Amino acid sequence: MSVLSSSDDDEHYCRTIDSFLRPLTITDATLYELSYRLSNVYRTLALTGDGHFFPTPVTRLPSGREMGVYLAVDVGMTNLRVAFIELLGCSPASRHSPSGRSDQSAFRSVPGRRVRRTIEKAWRIEERLKEDNEEALFGWIGSCIAEVVADELTSHDSAGQSLPREIETGISFSLPIRQESLDEATLMPIGKGFAIKSNLNLRRAVLDGYERHSYQPNQAQRQSQTKRRKTYALPDLNIIAIANDTVATLVSLAYAVKSLPNTRVAMGIVVGTGCNATIPMKLKDLHQTKARQIHSYCPKATEAVINTEWTLQGTEGPLKELSISTAWDDQLSACSVRPGFQPFEYMTGGRYIGELIRIIVYDYYTTVMSYPSAVLPCTLTKPYALTIDFVSDVIATSRSDSELAARLSRKLASPAKNSWLWTPASARVLRVTASAVQTRSAALIAAASVALLACNHEIRLERPQRCTSLGKLHSATSPCQNPLLLPTSRSSVNWQRGPEELVVAYTGSIIQHYPNFKVLCQGYIDRLVIRAGPQDGGKSVLLREATDGSIIGAGVLAGMIAAGRGLWN
């Protein structure tokens, strides 16, 4: 069967796709109610649930004065990064590091020049490693760490310097973890594409993987050493800090912006392959078992940084109650490795967004346009073949439907010759579907972020007033009758010289790199805060990028421990 587009088809495309995608649309009123309901869900989970809102051993944020050089490891869901991180403290970035090396060549700096990175390498985590056992995965991770340490050792050796016998190390994981101390972590059930078992001691796994490896110079190095062969004995790793990637992101930006007036880093989010959030919370707002856990090693603590794991099962109630979840979302969840395990991540995480777009487009072409599956490009018929990278790099960056049609003709051909042609109208289906899915995703991230801040008494949300139909609320410009306030307990007595800015530190491939995603998300946050009414101290909420926050944060946490700045007292 030939599926060559006609003008009638093009008109039908344009007329039907917008109405077909209507279930993905969320009104401002519905989004506000979602945020309000999520704030109550989060408060309940913090006070009662043991499957969310995990306290971490971090009981305060960095002072900004931490200094030193640390090995930082970032184990993401798609990539591994290893680097040596130098913390510069409050002093302006000096031209030379304590080791005497110039700032001009080997170092890259983050905003504020509080951090410099020396040798850094990154690797993609291949699917075969994710699907293998922990010994294979962490053996590979250990090999990569050993490679970076050996490179640093070579650099020091050529400069007539030596590395210490052990290297103070911080590690960030994008996997869900439980912790009872900052230098230990236990893997929780993950369901994020990894086959490794839960309850794995991550500290021990990393050390075992690293200790298997020794290093010998490559052929070019051996030749340059003229008749001598040298094998390096690698220094030991002293893992002094382990954290979830969102905790590391929060700590990273808190370190960088410590000196800015009227600005406070209030929470951190990661929106990339996966999605998560972290926030410092008062212990009185947590279940007593969670508070006791913190007090067992920090008796004087009054708050702790909380790893929310807000995408896990148990947070989806408002999404269903407000009919935000669609049949397409249900289909994606049902076909996932662990159905229903991460309902919020299925709607926001990069691992799933491409597949959700594919499901919707396939449904449209086969049900509305009545095209047989056999004539469609394989990328639209094979699960998870449409990746978020393709959506971001090809679909979202096309300036017109005609340009996109030309790109798709080259990259998404049909398996049956002459059975499918990409036209501007058929390409528009992909473009507007991708836009609708990512717009909804940005709205959901905004609603959840505002909800978490409200749950933590940082901002106030009023109970939305109901009209006759669900999702239709009274105008935000008219005050609610008998509002239920989520009280703000954060004092504003130190607020001076203008409104306070609550910073949401963010990192992750989606929010950092997907075209317009961060702008959309900030716009939804602004509208939600405005709809809530005037805030104490004129508070506003601002998304701020924590560039490479997970790896820099791992180094900052190591610096906090090494500085002995009282994480535990």
N, C-alpha and C positions, 0 to 999 in steps of 0.2 A: 504494500500500500504506500502510495506517495503522499507525503504530508507537506505540500508546498503551499505557502501562505498566499491567500488572496486578499483583496481589499475588504471583502466581507469578514474574513477571519480577523483582520486587523481591527476592524470596528468592533467586533465581538470581544476581542481581547481587552480593548480599552474600556468597554462598557461593563465587563463582568469582573475583572480582577480586583478593582477597588472594593466592590461590595463583597467579594469573596474573602477579602482580608479583614473585613470589619470586626470579626471576633478578636483581632489583635489590638484593637484600639482601646485605650483607657482614657476616660475623661479626667480632667483635673479633679473633679469632685470625687470620683471613684478612687483616684490615686491617693487623695488626702485620707479618705476613709481607710484605705489599705494601710497607709502609714500609721494611722491611729491604732488600728487593730493589731498591727504587728508590734507596736510598742508595748501593748498589753501582753501579747504572747511572749515577747522577750523578757518582760519583767517576771512572768510566771516561770519561764524556763530557768531564769537565774536563781529564783527563790526555791524551786522545787525539783527541776529536772536534773538528772545526772548524765544525760546524753548530749547536752549542749552547755555552753558557757563554762568552759573549763578554766579554772584559775591557773595561771602560769606562775613560776617562781619569781617573776619580775614584779617587785612591789613599788618601784618608782622609776621615773624616766631619767635619762642621762642628764648630768649637770652641764654638759657642754665643755667641761674642762678635761675630759679624759684624753690621754695621749698614749702613744706607743705604736708599735708595729705588730700586727696579728695576722695569722692565716685565717681566711674566711672561705667557707664552703657553702654553696647554695645548691641544694638538691631540689630542682623544680620538677614539674610533671612532664616536661618535654626536654628540658636542658639541664646540664650540670655546669656550674661555674666554680672556679677556684682562683683565688687571688690573695696577694699580700696587701693588707690594708694598713695605711698609716693614719692615725688620728692626730690632728694638729692642735686640738684644744682651742682655747680662746685666743691664742696669739695669731696674728696675721700669718698667712702662709709664707714661710721663709723660703728663700731662694734655694736653700739646701736642706735636705733632711738630716736628722741626727747621724745617719750613716755616711753623710758627706756627699751623697749623689745629687747631681743637679736636678732641678725641677723641670728643666726644659725638654727632656727627652723621654725618660722612662715613666713619667707620671701623668695621670689624667686626674682632673679635679672635679668635685661636685660643687654646686652653688655654695657660696660662702667660703670656699677653699678651706674647709675644716678637715677634709679627707683627701688623701692621695692614694692611688693604687699603683703598685709596681707591677711585677709580672702577673698577668691574668690570662687565663685560657677558658674556653667554653667548648662543650661537646653536646651534641644532640643525643638524648637517651633513646636508643633504638627500641622498636617494639619487641624484638626478640629478648632484650634484657628485661623489659617490663614483664614479659610473660614467663621469664625464667625464675628460678628460686633465688632466695636472698643471698646465698653464697656467691652465685654468679654475678648478680647485680652489684653487691657491695665489693666484690673482688675487682670489678671494673672501676667502681668509684675510687677504691683505694689506689688503683693503678694511675688514675688521672691525678689524684692528689700527689702521689709520689712524683709524677712527672713535673708538676709545678714546683714542688720543694726541691727537686734535683736541679731545675733551671735556676732557681734562686741560689742554690748552693754553688753552682758553677759561676754565677755572677759574683758572689761574695769571694769565691776562691781567686778569681782573676783580679779582684781588687785588693787582694791580700788580707781579706777579712774572713771571719768564720761565723757560721750560724750557731746559736746556742744548742745545747744537747737536746733540748725539747722546745717545741714551738707551741706557744699559747694559741689555741684555735677556737673559733666560733663557727657553728654550723646552723644553717637555716634549712628547714624542710617544708615543702609544699604539701606534705602528707599530714593527715590528722594525727596528733600525738597527745599522750598524757605525760605529765611530769610531776615529780615530787621534789626534784632539785633541778637547778639550772644546768648542771652538767650531765644529766641523765634524761632519757626520754624513751617511752614505750609506744610502739606503733599501734594505733587503733584500727578497726576495720575500715578499709579505704574505698573500694569500689571505684577507683579513679583510673582504671586501666592497668593497675599493677597486680600481679599475682602473688606477691610476697605475703606471708601470713601476718596476722595481727599478733599483738603481744611480743613483738620482736624488740629486743634491747638495741636501740639504734646506735648508742655510743659504742657498744661492744662490736656491733656489726661493722661500723666504720673503721675502728681500730684493727679488727681482724683483717679487713680488706687491705688496709694500708701496710700492715706489718708483713704481708706476704711478698711485698715487692722490694727489690733492690734496683739500683739503676746503674747502667753503664753508659759512658758517652757513645754517641753515634759514630759512624765511620769517619766523618769529616773531623770530628773532635779528636778521635784516636790518631789520625794522621798528623794533626797539628801538634800533638803532644810529643812528637819525635822520639820514637823508640821507647816510650814509656806508656804503660797502660794503667789507667786509674779507675777504680771502682769506688763509688761513693757510698759511705755508710750513712743512711738517712737519719736525721734527728727524729726522736720520738715525737708523737703528737700528744699534747696536753690539752684535751678537749675541756675547756672551762665554761663553755656556754652553748646550749642548744635551744633553738626556738622555732616556732612555726613561722612561715614566711610573712604572715600579716603582722605578727609581733615585731619581727625584724624591720618591717617597713615603717611601723609606727615609731620605733626607737630611732631609726635612721633619720627621719625628718625632724623628730624632736631634738636630736643632736644638732642638726643643721640650722634650725630657726630659733634656737634658745634665746638669742639676744634681741629678737624683733619685738618692739613694743606692741601691746594690745593684741598679740597673736599667741594662740595656744593650740598645740596639736592635741585634739580631743579624741581622735580615733584613727584607725588605719584600715584600708581595704585593699584587697587584691582582686582584680578582675582581669583574668587572663584565660589560660586553659581551664582553670577552676575559679572559684569565687569564695571569698571568706572575708571576715571582718574581725577586728580586735579593738578593745576599748578598756581604759583603766576604770575600774568600778570600786565603790566603797564595799568593804566586806559586809557591812550591815545589809546590803542589798542582795547578798548571796545566801544560798542554803547553808545551814550551820556546818554541814560536813565539808563544804567547800572552804568556808572561813577557817574551820579547824585545821584543814590541810595547810593553809598559809601560815597560821599561827604556830604550827608544829615546828617550823624552821625559821619563823620570823615573828616572835611574840609581840613586837611593837607595831606590826603592820596595821594600817587602817584601810588600805586599798591594794589592789593587785591588777595587773594587766590580764584581761580575760580573752581567751580564744573562743569566739562565739560558735564557730562551725554552723553559721546561720543557714546553710543550704541543706542541712540534714533533715530527715523525716521528723516531723513534729512542728515545723514552722509553716506548713502549707495551708493550714486551716483558712485564713483570710483569703488566700488566692482562690480557693474553691468556693467559699461563701459569697464572694463578690463576682463569681463567674469570670475570673481573669484567666484561669487555666482553660485551655481549649482541648478539643478532641485530638488535635495534632500533638499537643504536649503529652496527653495520655498515651498516645501511640508511641512516642519516643520513649517514655518511661517504661512502658510495657515491654519494649524490645531491648532495653538496656541490660547490662550484665546483672545489675541488682535493681529490679523494678521498684520504684517508689522510694529508693534510698536517699536520693538527693533532689527533691522536687524543685527547689529554687535554682539549683545549679543547672538543671536541665533547661531552664528558661534564660539563663544568663551566662553560663560558662562557655568559653571558646571551644572546648572539646565537643559540645553538643549543638552549638548555634548553626554550624554548617549543615548538620544532619536535620535539624528542625526546618531550615529553609528548604532542603531537598524534599522532605516529606510533604510540605505545603505545596511546593511547585509541582511535584509528581501528582498530588491529589487534584490540583487544578487542571493539569493537562489531560489526565485520564478520565476525570468525572465531568468537568464542565466542558472541555473541548473535545472529549471523547476520542482522544488519540490512543491507540494501542501502545502498551508498554514497549513492545518490540522495536518500535521506530524511534524511541527517545534515546538521547545520548546516554551511554552507560553511567556517566557521572550522576544522572538523575534517577537511575533505577537501582544502583548498587548502594546499600547502606554505608554511610560514612565516607562515601567517595567524594562528596562535595565538602571540601575543607574550609575552615574559617580563613586560612591564608589565601585561598583562591577567591573567596568572597571579598576579602579586604583589598587584595592587590589588583583584582581584575574587575569585579562587579561594582564595588563601591567607588572606585576611582574613575570610572568611565564618565566622560563629560556629557554624553548624549546616548540615546538609545541606539542610534546608528553606529556610533563608535563601539558600543558594547556588542552589538550584533556582529560586527567584523571580528572582534576579539573572540567571541564565542564560536564563530565559524572555524577559527583556527584551533581552538583549544578544546571545544566540546562537540566533536563531530558525532554523528549517529553511526551505530554499527552497521546499519543497512544502507548501502550506497543509494544516494539520491532520494532517501526517504524522509529527510528532515532538513529544512533550511532555517537558519536563524535570520529573522527579520527584525527591524526595530520594534515591532509590536510584540513579538514573542520574547525578545530580549528584555523588553520592559517588564514582563512578568517576573523575571528573575530579579531585576533591579528593585522594583517596588516591594517585592516580597522580602528581600534582604533588608531594605530600608525599614519596613514595618516591624520585622522581627527585632532588629537592633534598636529601633526607637522604643519599643516596648521594654527591651532589656535595660536600656538606660533609665527609663522611668522606674522600673522595679528596683534597680540599684539605688536610685535617689530616694524612693519611698522607704526602703530598708535602712538606709543611712540616717535619714531624719528620724525614723522610728527608734533606732538604737540610741541616738543622742537624746531623744525624749525619755526613753526608758532609763537613761542614766542621769536624768534631771539637768541636762545641759540646756535644753530648750523646752518650751511648753507647747503642748498640743491641746486644743479644745475639742470636746466631743462634737462630731459633726451632727448637724440637724438633718433629720430625714424628711423627704417629701413623699409623694405617693408611690414612687417607683424606686427600686434599688439603684444606687449609683447617682441619683439626682439629689443634690444637696442644696440648701439655701445658699444664697450669695455669700461669699467670704467677706463682703464689705458690711454686711449687717451682723450685729453681735448675736451670738447664740443665746437662747434662753436657758438658764440653769446649766451653764457649762460645767463639765467635769474637767478640772485642770490636772495635768501631770505636773506636780510642783517642781520648781527648780531649786535645788538645795545648794548649788554651786554659788558661792558668794561673789559679788561683784565689787566688793569694797576696794579692791586694788585697781579697778578699772579707771584709767585716766586718759586724758587727751584723745577721746574719741571712742566709738563703739568697739566692743570686743569681737575679734574675728576667731571663730572656731574653725580650726583647720582639720580637714579630713585628708590624711596622707594616703596617696594612692600609688599603686604600681600594677603592672600586668600588661600583657600584650594587647588586650582588647581596649582597655581604657586609655592606654598610652598611644596606640598606633592606629586603631580602627578609625577611619575618617569621620570626624565630627562627633564621635561617641562622648568624649569628655564634655564638649560644649553642650550637647543635649542633656547629659546628666546634671551638669551645673544649672542649666535652665530649669529643670524640674525641681531641683533642690530649692532654688530661689522662689519658685511659685508656691511650693509647699510651705516654706517658712513665712512668706507673705500671707498666705491663706490662714495660717495659724494665728496671725495678729502680732502686735508689738511684743518683742522679747525683752526680758530683763537686760538692762545695760546695753540695749540696742544691738544685741548679738546677731551676727550673720554667720553663715556656714560657707566655707570656701574649700573646694577641692584643690589640693596642691600636690604636684608630682614629686614623689620620692624616687628620683632616678636611681635605678639599680638598688632599690631600698633593701631587698632581701639579702643581697650579699654584703652591702655596706653595713646593714643592721647587725649581721652576724659578727662583723668586726667590732662594731660599737659595743655590743653586749660583752664581748670578750674584754674590751677596754674597761667597761664598768666593773667587771669582776677583778681585773688586774689592778685597778686603781683602789680597790677596797673601799668604794664609796658607800657602803652600807646598804647593799641590796637586801641584806638579811637582818638589819637592825635599824 
